[in-house]
Amino acid sequence: MASLLRSLSRRGRPRAAAPAASRGAIRFPMAGSYFGGAAASGEQLMNTMGAVSTLFAIVERLQSSVASVEWTLYEKSATGNKADRKPIKNHACIDLWNAPNKHMTGRAFREISQQHMELTGETPWIVPKYGTLPIELWPVRPDRLQPQPDPELFISNYWYTGGGVQQYLGVDEVIRQMMPHPTDPYRGLGPVQALLTHLDSVRFSQEWNRAFFENDASPGGILEYPHSMTDKELKEFTDRWDDAHRGSSNAHRVAILENGLMWKDRNYTMRDMQFAELSDISREIIREGFGFPRPMLGSVDDVNRANAEAGEVVYGRWLLVPRLNRIRDALNTRLLPMYGQASASDIEWDYDPPVPEDRAADNESLRNKIEMWLLLVDAGVDSADAALIVGLPPIERTPPPAPAAAPAPPPPAGAAEPEPAEPEPAEPAEPEPADDEPADPDDPEEE
């Protein structure tokens, strides 16, 4: 990672010689395996992802899910209530988190970092600085970073090895996250280390299957010869046999045996080896090693909507949340203090919850709160105080409207209906004066 080494070299710090204890490959303690012998290195642990498909699916799903979560920088509230926090739009740490270096996006940085965590149990970030301020973030391979133990400081410094160069790093230039190792406080322990034996069985069965089909897809056997062969005869016969029968292109060719040679089949078949059952068992063990729900791997054999939704909740609550909490702690306790004491005490990073909402449970909870509020109000508690007690926003209870007037009761059965009242005769209208009536000579209006 030449760009990282250039960033570190710009600090102007003299490069010291690495102690003998930190030279060579970094070894992770574990049992012997296909992937690393008596002690697998970090590189061999990371190579398991490309060797076992189930492991690849789980790690890829985890790293992409963690990298997709949205992060927000908040100004802390005086009350300590998360709902009262104010989001911050502009800050140097936001710019660094979204673009950690000129070669990576924020999502790519988080995806690489989480991939290292799942495969090795630890993920280190190197933080090049300008003075005291961080200017870049780099996710580096855990096997290339060696902590230097110290009896008083616990860790005095780190050595980073890359490109054939060993670089001294101070403790304040490295941010490490680890799944704790029970016997080694300087190294992490992840699910892959615990699963190496089962990963071996998957890998060995795959190799056997490939060799089986490369050798004409039929079981091997034994050639019996009544007499001993000289080395020359054995080599000549082996070469002729391989040329005529080895490989899938020569499958099922008829063999001609000479000089008393006899063929004996082996007493097992592919069915006897039970590779299908072994594959299913290994897949389940790998999945259980991560605590990974079956529906999230795309398995639909025994999945319905109910357990698929339950799998999403388990995935978010028990897999994503602990991993995001680990990242949040690293940001708030290690990265933010590099921007000054005020930043460390007044602001904090947090993530959007990855657990899907359970609307049925939310509705039931709201219904219970309303019922408790009604009981308290009926008992004489003020409505606003009752809402505060049960966790509802302030509610004012208005009195119910007055009941409408009741309609007149119907007449009793069998009673004679009252006769309608006769309408009163209308008074006759006064006749209007005729137009040809002679005018009154004494009326002034007639003049």
MOWOGI-V170854 format. One record per helix or strand of 3 or more residues. SS is the DSSP state (alpha for helix, beta for strand). FROM is the first residue (numbers start at 1). TO is the last residue. If there is no record, write none. Layout:
SS_FROM_TO ; SS_FROM_TO
This chain:
alpha_2_9 ; alpha_20_22 ; beta_27_33 ; beta_37_41 ; alpha_42_50 ; alpha_53_68 ; beta_71_75 ; alpha_82_84 ; alpha_92_98 ; alpha_106_120 ; beta_122_126 ; beta_138_140 ; alpha_142_144 ; beta_145_150 ; beta_154_162 ; beta_165_169 ; alpha_171_173 ; beta_174_178 ; alpha_191_214 ; beta_221_224 ; alpha_231_245 ; alpha_248_250 ; beta_262_265 ; alpha_270_273 ; alpha_275_290 ; alpha_294_297 ; alpha_305_339 ; alpha_341_346 ; beta_347_351 ; alpha_359_378 ; alpha_383_390 ; alpha_444_446
